[in-house]
C-alpha cells in the first residue's frame, strides 16, 4: 500500500515536471519561429531603406545597413537542417540557447522526414538531453564548454548521440542507473525517468556512458 502511494506521488511529480518542460520547449520553438516571421515581415522595409541609400548614391550607408541586416539574420536563421521539421525546431532552439550561454555546440544531423515517434515524445527526449548537457556545461569555464550532437538514420533506426564535458568526473552507478542529485520536490530530474519510459515504449535502446571529463548518451529508435 505504501509503495503504491509513493509510486503514485512520483508519477504525478514526473507528469507535472514533464508538462512544464514540454511547455518550455514549445515556447522556445515558438519564439524562434516568431523571430523568423518577424524578420520576413520586415524584409520590405529593409529593401526600402536600401533603395533610399542607393538612390542617394550613399554606398557607405548601403554597406553598413547590409552588415547590420547580416548580423540580425544570424540570430534567427536555423543553425542546422536535419530533414525533419520537429527536430529542426527543438534542436535549433536548444542550440541557440546553449550558444547564448557561451557553450560551443558541434552538431551533425541527417534524419528521415517522417518518423513513427510522436513529435511530443521526440521533443521530450531531445529537450531533456540538451537541458542536461547545458546544465552540466555551465559548471565548466567558458573555454571548456562543449556539446557534441550526432543524429542519423541507421537502416530503419534513428540513432542519436549527445556528448558533453562535465566537471563531475566519472559518475557512479546504482542499480544500473547513474546517480543524480537533481531529484527534488518540484520534480526536477524526473525527466530522465520519463525519457527512459518513452524509449522503452517504442522498444528502443539507450546507453549512457560516463568517462573522466565527459558524459554521453546513445539512443536508437525505430523510424
MIDOSE-1310 file (N, C-alpha, C; in nm, 2 decimals, decimal comma, always signed):
residues 223
xxxx	+0,08/-0,12/+0,00/+0,00/+0,00/+0,00/+0,09/+0,13/+0,00; +0,19/+0,13/+0,09/+0,28/+0,24/+0,10/+0,35/+0,26/-0,03; +0,40/+0,15/-0,09/+0,47/+0,16/-0,21/+0,38/+0,21/-0,32; +0,26/+0,17/-0,33/+0,16/+0,22/-0,43/+0,14/+0,37/-0,42
xxxx	+0,13/+0,41/-0,29/+0,11/+0,56/-0,27/+0,23/+0,64/-0,32; +0,35/+0,59/-0,28/+0,47/+0,66/-0,32/+0,49/+0,66/-0,47; +0,46/+0,55/-0,53/+0,47/+0,54/-0,67/+0,37/+0,63/-0,74; +0,25/+0,65/-0,69/+0,16/+0,74/-0,75/+0,20/+0,88/-0,73
xxxx	+0,26/+0,92/-0,62/+0,31/+1,05/-0,59/+0,43/+1,08/-0,69; +0,52/+0,99/-0,71/+0,63/+1,01/-0,81/+0,58/+1,03/-0,95; +0,48/+0,94/-0,99/+0,42/+0,95/-1,12/+0,36/+1,09/-1,14; +0,29/+1,15/-1,04/+0,23/+1,28/-1,05/+0,34/+1,39/-1,07
xxxx	+0,45/+1,37/-0,99/+0,56/+1,47/-1,00/+0,62/+1,46/-1,14; +0,64/+1,34/-1,19/+0,70/+1,33/-1,32/+0,61/+1,39/-1,42; +0,48/+1,37/-1,42/+0,39/+1,42/-1,51/+0,38/+1,57/-1,51; +0,38/+1,63/-1,38/+0,38/+1,77/-1,37/+0,51/+1,84/-1,42
xxxx	+0,62/+1,78/-1,39/+0,75/+1,83/-1,44/+0,76/+1,82/-1,59; +0,72/+1,71/-1,65/+0,72/+1,70/-1,80/+0,63/+1,79/-1,86; +0,51/+1,82/-1,80/+0,42/+1,92/-1,86/+0,49/+2,06/-1,87; +0,55/+2,10/-1,76/+0,62/+2,23/-1,76/+0,74/+2,23/-1,86
xxxx	+0,81/+2,12/-1,86/+0,93/+2,11/-1,95/+0,88/+2,11/-2,10; +0,78/+2,04/-2,13/+0,73/+2,04/-2,27/+0,68/+2,18/-2,31; +0,61/+2,24/-2,22/+0,56/+2,38/-2,24/+0,68/+2,47/-2,27; +0,79/+2,46/-2,19/+0,91/+2,54/-2,21/+0,97/+2,51/-2,35
xxxx	+0,98/+2,39/-2,39/+1,03/+2,35/-2,52/+0,95/+2,42/-2,63; +0,82/+2,40/-2,63/+0,74/+2,45/-2,73/+0,74/+2,61/-2,73; +0,75/+2,67/-2,62/+0,77/+2,82/-2,61/+0,89/+2,86/-2,68; +1,00/+2,79/-2,65/+1,13/+2,82/-2,72/+1,12/+2,81/-2,87
xxxx	+1,06/+2,70/-2,91/+1,04/+2,68/-3,06/+0,96/+2,79/-3,12; +0,85/+2,82/-3,05/+0,76/+2,92/-3,10/+0,83/+3,06/-3,11; +0,91/+3,09/-3,01/+0,98/+3,22/-3,00/+1,08/+3,23/-3,12; +1,15/+3,11/-3,15/+1,24/+3,11/-3,27/+1,17/+3,14/-3,40
xxxx	+1,05/+3,08/-3,42/+0,98/+3,10/-3,54/+0,91/+3,23/-3,55; +0,87/+3,29/-3,43/+0,82/+3,42/-3,43/+0,93/+3,52/-3,47; +1,05/+3,50/-3,43/+1,16/+3,59/-3,47/+1,18/+3,58/-3,62; +1,17/+3,46/-3,68/+1,19/+3,44/-3,82/+1,08/+3,51/-3,90
xxxx	+0,95/+3,49/-3,85/+0,84/+3,55/-3,92/+0,85/+3,71/-3,91; +0,90/+3,75/-3,80/+0,92/+3,90/-3,78/+1,02/+3,95/-3,88; +1,13/+3,88/-3,90/+1,23/+3,93/-3,99/+1,18/+3,93/-4,14; +1,10/+3,82/-4,17/+1,04/+3,82/-4,31/+0,95/+3,94/-4,32
xxxx	+0,87/+3,97/-4,22/+0,78/+4,08/-4,23/+0,85/+4,21/-4,25; +0,97/+4,22/-4,19/+1,04/+4,35/-4,21/+1,12/+4,36/-4,34; +1,12/+4,25/-4,42/+1,20/+4,25/-4,54/+1,18/+4,36/-4,63; +1,05/+4,39/-4,65/+1,02/+4,50/-4,75/+1,07/+4,64/-4,69
xxxx	+1,06/+4,66/-4,56/+1,11/+4,78/-4,50/+1,27/+4,79/-4,52; +1,33/+4,68/-4,51/+1,48/+4,68/-4,53/+1,51/+4,72/-4,68; +1,43/+4,66/-4,77/+1,45/+4,69/-4,91/+1,43/+4,84/-4,94; +1,33/+4,90/-4,88/+1,30/+5,04/-4,90/+1,42/+5,13/-4,85
xxxx	+1,48/+5,09/-4,73/+1,59/+5,17/-4,68/+1,71/+5,16/-4,77; +1,74/+5,04/-4,82/+1,85/+5,02/-4,91/+1,83/+5,09/-5,04; +1,71/+5,09/-5,09/+1,68/+5,17/-5,22/+1,70/+5,32/-5,20; +1,67/+5,36/-5,08/+1,68/+5,50/-5,05/+1,83/+5,54/-5,04
xxxx	+1,91/+5,46/-4,98/+2,06/+5,48/-4,97/+2,12/+5,48/-5,11; +2,07/+5,38/-5,20/+2,12/+5,36/-5,33/+2,09/+5,48/-5,42; +1,96/+5,53/-5,40/+1,92/+5,65/-5,48/+2,00/+5,77/-5,45; +2,05/+5,78/-5,32/+2,13/+5,89/-5,28/+2,28/+5,87/-5,31
xxxx	+2,30/+5,75/-5,37/+2,44/+5,71/-5,40/+2,53/+5,71/-5,28; +2,47/+5,67/-5,17/+2,55/+5,66/-5,04/+2,59/+5,51/-5,02; +2,69/+5,47/-5,08/+2,73/+5,33/-5,08/+2,78/+5,29/-4,94; +2,84/+5,38/-4,87/+2,89/+5,35/-4,73/+2,77/+5,31/-4,65
xxxx	+2,66/+5,39/-4,66/+2,53/+5,36/-4,58/+2,47/+5,22/-4,63; +2,48/+5,19/-4,76/+2,43/+5,06/-4,81/+2,51/+4,95/-4,74; +2,64/+4,96/-4,75/+2,73/+4,86/-4,69/+2,70/+4,84/-4,54; +2,69/+4,95/-4,47/+2,67/+4,94/-4,33/+2,53/+4,88/-4,29
xxxx	+2,43/+4,91/-4,37/+2,30/+4,86/-4,35/+2,30/+4,71/-4,38; +2,36/+4,67/-4,49/+2,37/+4,53/-4,52/+2,44/+4,45/-4,41; +2,55/+4,51/-4,35/+2,62/+4,44/-4,24/+2,53/+4,42/-4,12; +2,45/+4,53/-4,10/+2,35/+4,52/-3,98/+2,25/+4,41/-4,01
xxxx	+2,20/+4,40/-4,13/+2,10/+4,30/-4,16/+2,16/+4,16/-4,15; +2,28/+4,15/-4,19/+2,35/+4,02/-4,19/+2,37/+3,97/-4,04; +2,41/+4,07/-3,95/+2,42/+4,03/-3,81/+2,28/+3,99/-3,75; +2,18/+4,06/-3,79/+2,05/+4,04/-3,74/+2,00/+3,90/-3,79
xxxx	+2,02/+3,87/-3,91/+1,98/+3,75/-3,97/+2,04/+3,63/-3,91; +2,16/+3,64/-3,86/+2,23/+3,53/-3,80/+2,16/+3,49/-3,67; +2,09/+3,58/-3,61/+2,03/+3,55/-3,48/+1,90/+3,47/-3,50; +1,84/+3,47/-3,62/+1,71/+3,40/-3,64/+1,72/+3,28/-3,74
xxxx	+1,83/+3,28/-3,82/+1,83/+3,17/-3,92/+1,86/+3,04/-3,85; +1,79/+2,93/-3,89/+1,81/+2,80/-3,83/+1,96/+2,76/-3,84; +2,01/+2,70/-3,74/+2,15/+2,66/-3,74/+2,18/+2,54/-3,81; +2,09/+2,44/-3,80/+2,11/+2,31/-3,88/+1,98/+2,27/-3,94
xxxx	+1,98/+2,19/-4,04/+1,86/+2,14/-4,11/+1,88/+1,99/-4,11; +1,80/+1,92/-4,04/+1,81/+1,77/-4,03/+1,73/+1,70/-4,14; +1,63/+1,76/-4,19/+1,54/+1,70/-4,28/+1,40/+1,67/-4,22; +1,40/+1,69/-4,09/+1,27/+1,67/-4,01/+1,24/+1,80/-3,94
xxxx	+1,12/+1,86/-3,96/+1,08/+1,99/-3,91/+1,09/+2,00/-3,76; +1,03/+1,89/-3,69/+1,03/+1,90/-3,55/+1,17/+1,89/-3,49; +1,25/+1,81/-3,54/+1,39/+1,80/-3,50/+1,46/+1,94/-3,52; +1,44/+2,00/-3,64/+1,50/+2,13/-3,66/+1,45/+2,23/-3,56
xxxx	+1,32/+2,23/-3,53/+1,27/+2,33/-3,43/+1,33/+2,31/-3,30; +1,33/+2,19/-3,24/+1,37/+2,18/-3,10/+1,53/+2,19/-3,09; +1,60/+2,13/-3,19/+1,74/+2,13/-3,19/+1,79/+2,28/-3,20; +1,74/+2,35/-3,30/+1,79/+2,49/-3,32/+1,76/+2,58/-3,20
xxxx	+1,64/+2,56/-3,14/+1,61/+2,64/-3,02/+1,70/+2,61/-2,91; +1,74/+2,49/-2,89/+1,83/+2,45/-2,78/+1,97/+2,49/-2,81; +2,01/+2,47/-2,93/+2,15/+2,51/-2,97/+2,17/+2,66/-2,95; +2,07/+2,74/-3,00/+2,07/+2,88/-2,98/+2,08/+2,92/-2,83
xxxx	+2,00/+2,85/-2,75/+2,01/+2,87/-2,60/+2,15/+2,84/-2,55; +2,20/+2,73/-2,59/+2,34/+2,69/-2,54/+2,44/+2,79/-2,58; +2,44/+2,83/-2,70/+2,54/+2,93/-2,75/+2,53/+3,06/-2,68; +2,40/+3,10/-2,65/+2,38/+3,22/-2,57/+2,44/+3,21/-2,43
xxxx	+2,47/+3,09/-2,38/+2,53/+3,07/-2,25/+2,68/+3,04/-2,27; +2,73/+3,08/-2,39/+2,88/+3,06/-2,42/+2,92/+2,91/-2,41; +2,83/+2,82/-2,47/+2,86/+2,68/-2,48/+2,88/+2,65/-2,63; +2,99/+2,60/-2,67/+3,02/+2,56/-2,80/+2,94/+2,43/-2,84
xxxx	+2,87/+2,43/-2,95/+2,79/+2,32/-2,99/+2,83/+2,27/-3,13; +2,87/+2,15/-3,14/+2,90/+2,09/-3,27/+2,79/+1,99/-3,30; +2,72/+2,01/-3,41/+2,61/+1,93/-3,44/+2,61/+1,88/-3,59; +2,58/+1,75/-3,61/+2,56/+1,69/-3,74/+2,44/+1,60/-3,73
xxxx	+2,34/+1,63/-3,82/+2,22/+1,56/-3,81/+2,15/+1,55/-3,95; +2,12/+1,42/-3,99/+2,05/+1,39/-4,11/+1,96/+1,28/-4,08; +1,83/+1,31/-4,08/+1,73/+1,20/-4,05/+1,62/+1,20/-4,14; +1,53/+1,11/-4,12/+1,41/+1,09/-4,21/+1,31/+1,20/-4,19
xxxx	+1,24/+1,24/-4,30/+1,14/+1,34/-4,29/+1,03/+1,29/-4,20; +0,99/+1,17/-4,21/+0,88/+1,12/-4,14/+0,93/+1,01/-4,04; +0,88/+1,03/-3,91/+0,92/+0,93/-3,81/+0,80/+0,88/-3,74; +0,81/+0,76/-3,69/+0,69/+0,70/-3,62/+0,68/+0,76/-3,48
xxxx	+0,79/+0,80/-3,42/+0,78/+0,86/-3,29/+0,70/+0,99/-3,29; +0,62/+1,01/-3,19/+0,54/+1,14/-3,20/+0,63/+1,26/-3,18; +0,58/+1,37/-3,22/+0,65/+1,50/-3,21/+0,67/+1,53/-3,06; +0,57/+1,51/-2,98/+0,58/+1,53/-2,84/+0,69/+1,45/-2,77
xxxx	+0,69/+1,32/-2,80/+0,79/+1,23/-2,74/+0,93/+1,27/-2,79; +0,94/+1,31/-2,92/+1,07/+1,35/-2,97/+1,12/+1,48/-2,90; +1,03/+1,57/-2,88/+1,06/+1,69/-2,81/+1,11/+1,67/-2,67; +1,04/+1,57/-2,60/+1,08/+1,54/-2,46/+1,22/+1,48/-2,46
xxxx	+1,25/+1,39/-2,55/+1,38/+1,32/-2,55/+1,49/+1,42/-2,58; +1,48/+1,49/-2,69/+1,59/+1,59/-2,73/+1,60/+1,70/-2,63; +1,48/+1,75/-2,58/+1,48/+1,86/-2,48/+1,55/+1,82/-2,36; +1,53/+1,70/-2,31/+1,59/+1,65/-2,18/+1,74/+1,64/-2,20
xxxx	+1,78/+1,58/-2,32/+1,92/+1,56/-2,35/+2,00/+1,69/-2,35; +1,94/+1,79/-2,42/+2,00/+1,92/-2,43/+2,00/+1,99/-2,30; +1,89/+1,99/-2,23/+1,89/+2,06/-2,10/+1,99/+2,01/-2,00; +2,01/+1,88/-2,00/+2,10/+1,82/-1,91/+2,25/+1,85/-1,95
xxxx	+2,27/+1,85/-2,08/+2,40/+1,88/-2,13/+2,44/+2,03/-2,10; +2,34/+2,12/-2,12/+2,36/+2,26/-2,10/+2,39/+2,28/-1,95; +2,31/+2,22/-1,86/+2,33/+2,24/-1,72/+2,47/+2,19/-1,67; +2,51/+2,08/-1,72/+2,64/+2,02/-1,69/+2,75/+2,11/-1,74
xxxx	+2,73/+2,17/-1,86/+2,84/+2,26/-1,92/+2,86/+2,39/-1,84; +2,75/+2,44/-1,78/+2,76/+2,56/-1,71/+2,85/+2,56/-1,59; +2,88/+2,44/-1,54/+2,97/+2,42/-1,43/+3,12/+2,44/-1,47; +3,14/+2,44/-1,60/+3,28/+2,45/-1,65/+3,32/+2,59/-1,69
xxxx	+3,45/+2,62/-1,70/+3,49/+2,75/-1,75/+3,44/+2,76/-1,90; +3,42/+2,88/-1,94/+3,36/+2,90/-2,08/+3,44/+2,84/-2,19; +3,57/+2,84/-2,17/+3,66/+2,78/-2,28/+3,65/+2,63/-2,29; +3,59/+2,57/-2,19/+3,59/+2,42/-2,18/+3,45/+2,37/-2,21
xxxx	+3,35/+2,45/-2,23/+3,21/+2,41/-2,26/+3,19/+2,36/-2,40; +3,15/+2,24/-2,41/+3,13/+2,18/-2,54/+3,02/+2,07/-2,54; +2,93/+2,08/-2,64/+2,83/+1,97/-2,65/+2,84/+1,92/-2,80; +2,85/+1,79/-2,82/+2,85/+1,73/-2,95/+2,72/+1,65/-2,97
xxxx	+2,66/+1,68/-3,09/+2,54/+1,61/-3,12/+2,56/+1,54/-3,26; +2,51/+1,42/-3,26/+2,52/+1,34/-3,39/+2,39/+1,26/-3,40; +2,32/+1,28/-3,52/+2,19/+1,21/-3,54/+2,19/+1,17/-3,69; +2,16/+1,04/-3,71/+2,15/+0,99/-3,85/+2,06/+0,86/-3,85
xxxx	+2,01/+0,83/-3,97/+1,94/+0,70/-3,98/+2,03/+0,59/-4,00; +2,02/+0,48/-3,93/+2,09/+0,36/-3,94/+1,99/+0,25/-3,98; +1,97/+0,23/-4,11/+1,87/+0,15/-4,16/+1,73/+0,20/-4,13; +1,66/+0,13/-4,06/+1,52/+0,18/-4,02/+1,52/+0,24/-3,87
xxxx	+1,64/+0,26/-3,82/+1,65/+0,31/-3,68/+1,71/+0,46/-3,68; +1,65/+0,54/-3,59/+1,70/+0,67/-3,57/+1,81/+0,66/-3,46; +1,93/+0,70/-3,49/+2,04/+0,70/-3,40/+2,07/+0,84/-3,35; +2,08/+0,86/-3,22/+2,12/+0,99/-3,16/+2,23/+0,97/-3,06
xxxx	+2,33/+1,06/-3,07/+2,44/+1,06/-2,97/+2,46/+1,20/-2,92; +2,45/+1,22/-2,79/+2,48/+1,35/-2,73/+2,59/+1,34/-2,63; +2,69/+1,42/-2,64/+2,81/+1,41/-2,55/+2,84/+1,55/-2,50; +2,87/+1,56/-2,38/+2,91/+1,69/-2,32/+3,02/+1,67/-2,22
xxxx	+3,11/+1,77/-2,20/+3,21/+1,77/-2,10/+3,14/+1,80/-1,96; +3,20/+1,75/-1,86/+3,14/+1,77/-1,73/+3,25/+1,79/-1,62; +3,22/+1,87/-1,52/+3,31/+1,90/-1,41/+3,31/+1,79/-1,30; +3,21/+1,69/-1,31/+3,19/+1,60/-1,21/+3,28/+1,47/-1,21
xxxx	+3,36/+1,46/-1,32/+3,44/+1,34/-1,34/+3,35/+1,22/-1,37; +3,40/+1,10/-1,35/+3,33/+0,98/-1,38/+3,22/+0,96/-1,27; +3,09/+0,95/-1,32/+2,98/+0,94/-1,23/+2,96/+0,79/-1,19; +2,91/+0,78/-1,07/+2,88/+0,64/-1,01/+2,74/+0,59/-1,05
xxxx	+2,73/+0,46/-1,06/+2,60/+0,40/-1,09/+2,55/+0,32/-0,97; +2,41/+0,31/-0,97/+2,35/+0,23/-0,86/+2,23/+0,17/-0,93; +2,22/+0,04/-0,92/+2,11/-0,03/-0,99/+2,10/-0,01/-1,14; +2,21/+0,00/-1,20/+2,21/+0,02/-1,34/+2,19/+0,17/-1,39
xxxx	+2,17/+0,26/-1,30/+2,14/+0,40/-1,33/+2,25/+0,49/-1,28; +2,29/+0,59/-1,35/+2,38/+0,69/-1,30/+2,31/+0,77/-1,19; +2,38/+0,79/-1,08/+2,33/+0,87/-0,97/+2,31/+1,01/-1,01; +2,21/+1,08/-0,96/+2,19/+1,22/-0,98/+2,14/+1,29/-0,86
xxxx	+2,18/+1,42/-0,85/+2,14/+1,50/-0,73/+2,03/+1,59/-0,77; +1,96/+1,57/-0,89/+1,87/+1,66/-0,94/+1,72/+1,64/-0,90; +1,69/+1,52/-0,83/+1,56/+1,50/-0,79/+1,52/+1,59/-0,67; +1,41/+1,65/-0,68/+1,37/+1,74/-0,57/+1,22/+1,75/-0,57
xxxx	+1,16/+1,83/-0,48/+1,02/+1,83/-0,46/+0,94/+1,89/-0,58; +1,01/+1,96/-0,66/+0,95/+2,02/-0,78/+0,95/+1,92/-0,90; +1,00/+1,80/-0,88/+1,00/+1,70/-0,99/+1,12/+1,72/-1,08; +1,21/+1,81/-1,05/+1,33/+1,84/-1,14/+1,42/+1,71/-1,13
xxxx	+1,45/+1,66/-1,25/+1,54/+1,54/-1,25/+1,46/+1,42/-1,30; +1,32/+1,42/-1,29/+1,24/+1,31/-1,33/+1,23/+1,30/-1,48; +1,28/+1,40/-1,55/+1,28/+1,40/-1,69/+1,35/+1,28/-1,75; +1,46/+1,23/-1,68/+1,54/+1,12/-1,73/+1,45/+0,99/-1,72
xxxx	+1,37/+0,98/-1,61/+1,29/+0,87/-1,60/+1,18/+0,86/-1,71; +1,12/+0,98/-1,73/+1,02/+0,99/-1,84/+1,08/+0,96/-1,98; +1,20/+1,00/-2,00/+1,27/+0,98/-2,13/+1,29/+0,83/-2,14; +1,34/+0,76/-2,04/+1,36/+0,62/-2,04/+1,23/+0,54/-2,07
xxxx	+1,12/+0,59/-2,01/+1,00/+0,52/-2,03/+0,95/+0,53/-2,18; +0,97/+0,65/-2,24/+0,93/+0,67/-2,38/+1,01/+0,58/-2,47; +1,14/+0,57/-2,44/+1,23/+0,48/-2,53/+1,19/+0,34/-2,51; +1,15/+0,30/-2,39/+1,11/+0,16/-2,37/+0,98/+0,13/-2,44
xxxx	+0,89/+0,23/-2,44/+0,76/+0,22/-2,51/+0,77/+0,19/-2,65; +0,87/+0,25/-2,71/+0,90/+0,24/-2,86/+0,99/+0,12/-2,89; +1,02/+0,04/-2,78/+1,12/-0,07/-2,80/+1,25/-0,03/-2,85; +1,29/+0,09/-2,80/+1,42/+0,14/-2,84/+1,53/+0,10/-2,75
xxxx	+1,65/+0,17/-2,77/+1,77/+0,13/-2,70/+1,83/+0,26/-2,65; +1,88/+0,26/-2,52/+1,95/+0,37/-2,47/+2,07/+0,33/-2,39; +2,19/+0,40/-2,41/+2,31/+0,37/-2,33/+2,37/+0,50/-2,29; +2,40/+0,50/-2,16/+2,47/+0,62/-2,10/+2,61/+0,58/-2,06
xxxx	+2,71/+0,66/-2,09/+2,84/+0,63/-2,06/+2,91/+0,75/-1,99; +2,98/+0,73/-1,88/+3,05/+0,84/-1,81/+3,19/+0,80/-1,80; +3,28/+0,89/-1,86/+3,42/+0,88/-1,85/+3,47/+1,00/-1,79; +3,60/+1,00/-1,75/+3,65/+1,12/-1,69/+3,64/+1,24/-1,78
xxxx	+3,56/+1,34/-1,73/+3,55/+1,46/-1,81/+3,44/+1,47/-1,92; +3,37/+1,36/-1,94/+3,27/+1,35/-2,04/+3,15/+1,26/-2,01; +3,04/+1,30/-2,06/+2,92/+1,21/-2,04/+2,85/+1,20/-2,17; +2,81/+1,08/-2,21/+2,75/+1,06/-2,34/+2,63/+0,97/-2,33
xxxx	+2,53/+1,00/-2,42/+2,41/+0,92/-2,42/+2,38/+0,88/-2,57; +2,36/+0,75/-2,59/+2,33/+0,70/-2,72/+2,19/+0,64/-2,72; +2,11/+0,67/-2,82/+1,97/+0,63/-2,83/+1,95/+0,57/-2,97; +1,87/+0,46/-2,98/+1,82/+0,41/-3,10/+1,67/+0,39/-3,10
xxx	+1,60/+0,44/-3,20/+1,46/+0,44/-3,20/+1,41/+0,39/-3,34; +1,31/+0,31/-3,35/+1,26/+0,27/-3,48/+1,20/+0,39/-3,55; +1,23/+0,39/-3,69/+1,18/+0,50/-3,77/+1,03/+0,52/-3,77
